[in-house]
Amino acid sequence: MNTNKSDSSNELKIDIKPFGPSQETIIKKSELVVKDKLVKNYLDGTRNRLLWFEFIDPDDEYSKIVMKILLLITFVLHFMTIQIIELFLLKEF
């Protein structure tokens, strides 16, 4: 990022250079995740939607932390879903 302040005016010019994958690449990859055979088998018979998609760099410390948190959230939500279904079934019978 370059900042150039002109002496003749009070304008601040900021040059921003994009980094990482393009929005088009992100959309294509997120569509591939939903179409993946293992994901389809796992989600078969459920109502679901993709809430967000994020590229994870396995060499980045922040990404490692995010991945652990996402796995924990997934486990908790899965466990809660099973508990809710079991409670519902117990009340029905």
HELIX and SHEET records of a PDB file:
HELIX    1   1 GLN A   23  LYS A   35  1                                  13    
HELIX    2   2 LYS A   37  LEU A   43  1                                   7    
HELIX    3   3 GLU A   61  GLU A   92  1                                  32    
SHEET    1   A 2 ASN A   2  LYS A   5  0                                        
SHEET    2   A 2 LEU A  12  ASP A  15 -1                                        
END                                                                             
